[in-house]
Amino acid sequence: MTKNLVPDELWDRIAPLLPARPVRRHRHPGRLPVPDRVALAGIIYILRKGVAWRDVPSTVVGCSGVTAWRRLRDWRRPVSGRACMPPCWANCAARTC
C-alpha cells in the first residue's frame, strides 16, 4: 500500500527535502523508527480519506496515525528553513479519493 500512496516519482521529489534523522543512541536506543516513506504514506492516507489520525489502519499503511502525526509535526518544524510538505499536498490535491 505504501507504494500506491507514495509513488516513486513523488518520493524522489520529497526525500531530499526531509530533515535528516537524528543518530540513535548506542545505549538504550529504543524502538527502530518507522521509515520516512511509510510515515509519508500515513499522512497521505489521512489527506485522501479524511479520517482522524487515530483511525489510520496500521496494518494497511504500515504505521499508526499517531506516528504519522508526529512525523508531520517534526517535518513542519523550521529546522532547515525549507518547507518539505507542500509538494506532497499539491500531489495529493491533484488526485481524487
C-alpha positions as CSV (number, residue, x, y, z in Angstrom):
1,M,0.0,0.0,0.0
2,T,2.9,2.4,0.7
3,K,3.9,2.2,-3.0
4,N,0.4,3.1,-4.0
5,L,0.2,6.1,-1.7
6,V,3.8,7.3,-2.3
7,P,4.8,6.6,-5.9
8,D,8.5,6.6,-6.7
9,E,8.3,10.0,-8.6
10,L,6.8,11.7,-5.5
11,W,9.2,10.1,-3.1
12,D,12.2,11.2,-5.3
13,R,10.9,14.8,-5.1
14,I,10.2,14.8,-1.4
15,A,13.1,12.7,0.1
16,P,15.8,15.3,-0.4
17,L,13.7,17.9,1.4
18,L,13.2,15.9,4.5
19,P,15.4,16.7,7.5
20,A,18.0,14.1,8.5
21,R,17.0,11.6,11.2
22,P,18.9,12.1,14.5
23,V,21.6,9.5,15.3
24,R,20.3,6.7,17.6
25,R,21.9,6.4,21.0
26,H,24.2,3.5,21.4
27,R,23.0,2.7,24.9
28,H,19.2,2.2,25.3
29,P,18.4,3.1,21.7
30,G,14.7,2.4,21.9
31,R,12.5,1.2,19.1
32,L,13.6,1.5,15.5
33,P,12.0,4.5,13.8
34,V,9.4,4.0,11.1
35,P,10.9,4.7,7.7
36,D,10.1,8.2,6.3
37,R,8.3,6.8,3.3
38,V,5.9,4.8,5.5
39,A,5.1,7.9,7.6
40,L,4.5,9.9,4.5
41,A,2.1,7.2,3.3
42,G,0.2,7.6,6.6
43,I,0.0,11.3,6.1
44,I,-1.3,10.9,2.5
45,Y,-3.8,8.4,3.7
46,I,-5.2,10.9,6.1
47,L,-5.4,13.6,3.4
48,R,-7.1,11.3,0.9
49,K,-9.5,9.5,3.1
50,G,-10.3,12.4,5.5
51,V,-10.2,10.1,8.6
52,A,-9.0,11.1,12.1
53,W,-5.4,10.4,13.0
54,R,-6.4,7.7,15.4
55,D,-8.4,5.9,12.6
56,V,-5.4,5.1,10.4
57,P,-5.2,1.3,9.8
58,S,-1.6,0.5,10.7
59,T,-2.0,-2.9,9.0
60,V,-2.7,-1.1,5.7
61,V,-0.4,1.9,5.9
62,G,2.5,0.5,7.9
63,C,2.4,2.9,10.8
64,S,-0.1,4.2,13.3
65,G,-1.8,7.5,12.8
66,V,0.0,8.9,15.9
67,T,3.3,8.1,14.3
68,A,2.4,9.8,11.1
69,W,1.2,12.8,13.0
70,R,4.4,13.1,15.0
71,R,6.5,12.8,11.8
72,L,4.4,15.5,10.2
73,R,4.9,17.7,13.3
74,D,8.7,17.1,13.2
75,W,8.9,17.8,9.4
76,R,7.0,21.1,9.8
77,R,9.4,22.5,12.4
78,P,11.7,25.1,10.8
79,V,14.9,23.1,11.0
80,S,16.4,23.8,7.6
81,G,14.2,26.8,6.6
82,R,12.7,24.7,3.8
83,A,9.2,23.5,3.7
84,C,9.1,19.8,2.8
85,M,5.4,19.2,2.8
86,P,3.9,21.5,0.0
87,P,4.9,19.2,-2.9
88,C,3.1,16.4,-1.1
89,W,0.0,18.4,-0.6
90,A,-0.1,19.5,-4.2
91,N,0.2,16.0,-5.4
92,C,-2.5,14.7,-3.1
93,A,-4.8,17.5,-4.0
94,A,-4.4,16.7,-7.7
95,R,-5.7,13.1,-7.1
96,T,-9.2,12.2,-6.2
97,C,-10.0,9.7,-3.4
